[in-house]
């Protein structure tokens, strides 16, 4: 999604108050943005804590500030600065983390971002955006730019099937229709399920939804989705994030508080930072049973 993100940012760059800070990353992808912004594109070096504090100060002066890095270096290393300098002061700094989830799989646990949005949503005035498709980036970047809240934009890899027409962007979208269980997937993971779901008979085909904006208190679940869950009686949440603090936990509490708990609730999540071996993002998903075959096996037994 980096190239599509860059295109969307170039479209925003005419705003003279916009500043873009990068932690010495973005090479072979963000050069068009650098060319468009000139001196407003700042390489802050490998100094993420300092970069975030500088971003907060610039935001306090009225600049529209974006901060970019590999995901764990965008939220984990400078967490105290995000907490104290950005969110405690209600500053609308936009954090952009590339390679969300197991995106940098072979680089090991230091590069996994599987607790990112759970950690950040503990902070006040924070919104999270997890685009599902490359085609979402123009709309998502515009929504982030127009928000008065701090934001974390988690970039991954678009995984739509070949010849699939991506529906117009919305925080909640139904991607497959059917008579089976309801599946809600966070971000790009949703795209990896579409092809297999579409090949199933309508009567058993899961009703797949993608959610791309959190938290639920400012992005409530659509009434149509609530009705589908009630009728199906089976809900499965899949997210490339650890269980504790993830979307599945938030949704379960949200539904329980409203007396909407489904008869059966399943949660697929990133099961570990450490494995005996390391491989691609797909391989690590399989270890966590986030792959489509594991999901279909679970649903068949539901």
SVG drawing of the C-alpha trace seen along z (x, -y; Angstrom):
<svg xmlns="http://www.w3.org/2000/svg" viewBox="-32 -28 51 58">
<polyline fill="none" stroke="black" stroke-width="0.4" points="0.0,0.0 3.0,-2.3 2.7,-3.5 -1.0,-4.2 -0.4,-6.0 2.2,-8.1 -0.2,-9.0 -2.9,-10.0 -0.4,-12.1 0.8,-13.9 -2.9,-14.9 -2.9,-16.4 0.5,-18.1 -0.9,-21.4 -1.8,-22.3 1.0,-24.7 0.6,-23.7 1.3,-20.0 4.6,-18.6 5.8,-15.0 8.4,-13.5 10.1,-10.1 12.4,-8.1 14.9,-7.6 12.5,-5.3 10.3,-5.3 13.0,-4.9 12.0,-3.6 8.4,-4.5 7.9,-8.1 10.2,-10.0 7.1,-11.6 5.9,-13.0 9.4,-14.3 9.5,-16.0 6.1,-17.5 6.7,-18.8 10.3,-19.9 11.6,-21.2 8.3,-20.2 9.4,-16.6 11.8,-16.1 14.0,-13.1 14.2,-13.0 16.7,-10.2 16.7,-7.0 15.4,-8.9 11.8,-8.1 11.2,-9.5 12.6,-12.8 10.7,-12.7 7.3,-12.3 8.1,-15.1 9.1,-17.4 5.9,-16.4 3.9,-17.3 5.6,-20.7 4.9,-21.4 1.3,-20.4 1.0,-22.7 2.1,-25.5 -0.7,-24.8 1.0,-22.5 -0.7,-19.4 1.9,-16.8 2.4,-13.3 4.9,-10.9 6.1,-7.8 8.1,-4.7 8.1,-0.9 5.1,-0.1 6.8,1.0 9.2,-1.9 6.2,-4.2 4.2,-3.3 6.4,-1.1 9.7,-2.9 8.2,-6.4 5.1,-5.3 5.8,-7.6 6.1,-10.6 2.9,-9.6 1.1,-9.4 2.5,-12.5 3.2,-14.8 0.4,-14.0 -2.6,-12.5 -2.5,-14.2 -2.5,-17.5 -5.2,-16.4 -3.0,-17.1 -4.0,-15.7 -0.7,-14.2 -1.0,-11.4 1.2,-8.4 1.7,-6.1 3.1,-2.6 4.1,-0.5 4.1,3.3 1.3,3.9 0.7,7.3 3.2,9.9 4.1,7.7 7.8,7.9 7.6,11.6 11.1,12.9 12.6,10.1 11.3,11.6 9.4,10.3 11.2,7.0 9.5,6.1 6.1,7.6 3.3,5.1 0.7,7.3 -0.2,5.3 -0.2,1.9 -3.7,0.6 -4.7,2.2 -1.9,0.3 -2.7,-3.0 -6.4,-2.8 -5.7,-2.8 -4.8,-6.4 -7.2,-9.3 -8.3,-11.1 -6.8,-8.3 -8.3,-6.8 -7.0,-3.9 -7.4,-3.2 -6.5,0.2 -7.3,0.0 -8.3,3.3 -7.4,2.7 -4.9,0.5 -7.9,-1.3 -8.9,-2.5 -5.9,-4.8 -7.2,-7.9 -10.4,-8.0 -8.6,-6.9 -5.9,-9.5 -8.5,-12.2 -10.5,-11.1 -7.3,-11.1 -6.3,-14.5 -9.8,-15.9 -10.0,-14.5 -9.2,-16.6 -8.1,-13.5 -4.7,-11.9 -4.5,-9.0 -2.6,-5.8 -2.7,-4.6 -1.6,-0.9 -0.4,-0.1 -0.3,3.5 -0.6,5.2 -3.8,5.2 -5.0,8.8 -8.1,8.6 -8.7,11.5 -8.0,11.1 -10.8,9.3 -12.5,8.3 -14.2,4.9 -13.5,3.3 -16.6,1.6 -16.5,-2.1 -14.7,-2.9 -16.6,-2.9 -15.5,-2.1 -17.7,1.1 -18.3,3.0 -19.9,6.3 -17.7,8.2 -19.6,11.5 -23.2,12.3 -24.5,15.7 -26.5,17.7 -23.7,18.9 -21.9,17.5 -20.9,13.8 -17.1,13.1 -15.6,9.8 -12.0,9.2 -9.9,6.2 -8.1,4.6 -6.3,6.5 -7.0,9.9 -10.5,9.6 -9.3,9.6 -7.5,12.9 -10.9,14.6 -13.0,13.4 -12.1,15.8 -12.5,18.9 -15.8,17.7 -17.2,16.9 -16.6,20.4 -18.9,21.9 -22.6,22.5 -24.8,19.5 -26.5,21.5 -23.2,22.0 -21.2,19.0 -20.0,16.8 -21.2,13.2 -17.9,11.4 -17.5,7.9 -14.3,5.7 -13.8,3.1 -11.2,0.5 -11.8,-2.2 -11.6,-2.0 -12.6,-2.5 -16.2,-1.3 -17.5,-4.3 -16.9,-6.6 -17.4,-3.9 -20.4,-1.8 -21.4,1.5 -24.0,1.1 -27.6,2.2 -27.6,4.5 -24.6,6.3 -26.1,6.6 -29.2,8.2 -27.1,10.7 -25.2,11.8 -28.5,12.2 -30.0,14.4 -26.8,16.4 -26.1,17.1 -22.4,17.6 -19.8,14.7 -16.1,15.1 -13.7,12.2 -10.3,12.4 -7.5,10.0 -3.7,9.9 -3.3,8.6 -2.9,10.3 -6.0,11.3 -5.6,9.0 -6.6,5.5 -7.6,6.4 -10.8,5.7 -12.3,9.1 -12.1,8.2 -13.6,4.7 -16.4,6.1 -17.3,8.8 -17.5,6.3 -19.5,3.9 -22.0,6.6 -22.3,8.0 -23.1,4.5 -26.0,4.3 -27.3,7.8 -26.3,8.8 -24.0,11.7 -24.2,14.3 -24.8,18.0 -21.3,18.8 -18.3,16.4 -15.0,17.3 -11.8,15.2 -8.8,15.8 -5.8,13.7 -2.0,13.4 -1.1,16.1 2.6,15.2 5.5,13.0 8.0,15.8 7.9,19.1 10.5,21.8 11.1,20.5 10.3,17.4 8.8,17.1 6.6,15.0 3.5,13.2 1.4,16.0 3.4,18.6 3.1,16.8 -0.7,16.4 -0.9,20.1 0.8,20.7 -1.9,18.5 -4.7,20.2 -5.5,16.9 -5.3,18.4 -8.4,19.2 -8.1,23.0 -8.0,22.7 -11.0,20.3 -13.0,22.6 -12.3,25.6 -13.4,23.7 -16.6,22.6 -17.4,26.1 -17.4,27.2 -19.3,24.2"/>
</svg>
